[in-house]
């Protein structure tokens, strides 16, 4: 096989079959993944959740992950935020002619490793090759199905005054990592993406209680955007304690240099959880026992005051409105 992807590898003939067999099928092998036109799956008991997401991150490789790992985490975490155990995934690749095959193998390896950690099975896929310049390297779309219990109801319209707001770790790390990886500013800092599959964190919370009102992963737009979305959906106010918001020192330093707000930088391994205040301490304790949520903490509460607004209580005892996100959020991660 050539060391780069060719148009012939996307033409549907022998070279396409060879690419799929050697790069994808060998890594995603399971009894459910066949050469037929569709996977045939057992009907799950209970309700299902379904989500799809496209991934076009630049650069494709960054400290802490790559587009392959991200494509699994993104969809798995969307399902988990509904309280659904991720079960099946499909994936579609659009690959630029000339893309290095070794990079494609690394991406597929990351996908297989992350899917195994998340407990999800890749059951079907598609591969297309686009002409030089039509695609920036590789684009991936994943679609997932998960199963959830009948009494779980996590949604952005469920937040109630008095609820506690939990984040599962330091914020803004993925967005900062992507920004530094592009090397547009010549800044050197030891920052690694938080990209991770989070079903184990959600499962640990559900083992404590199903009385959780909202779970969201703070991806594009970060924690600040998520909180504004929830405030609008639930018609409530959000009150944050600035001193309680966890920010990695290196991320904080980069943000101060560039005038960025860590709350608006993307995360790929952090959840925003809103639950009754009486449940919050036990949820935090459960989260801190999980591999990707050891920094879980309460950062504020839901209020009936100033509906649809996020208020920051500062370290000096004053209050300020967190500016609403508008226009292009930087860095643009996808």
MOKALIN-V540070 format. One line per field, one symbol per residue. ss: DSSP state (~ for helix, > for strand, _ for the rest). A space follows every 10 residues. Layout:
ss=???
This chain:
ss=___>__~~~~ ___~~~~~~~ ~~~~~~~~__ __________ ______>>>> >>>>>_____ >>__>>~~~~ ~~~~~~~~~~ ____>>>>>> >>>>>>___> ~~~~~~~~~~ ~~~~~~~~__ >>>>>>>>>> _>__>__>>> >>>>>>>>__ __________ ___>>>>___ __~~~~~~~~ ~_________ ________~~ ~~~~~~~~__ _>>>>>>___ _~~~~~~~~~ ~~~~__>>>> >~~~____~~ ~~~~~~~~__ _~~~______ >>>>>_~~~~ ~~~~~~~~__ ______>>>> >>>______> >>>_____>> >_________ ____
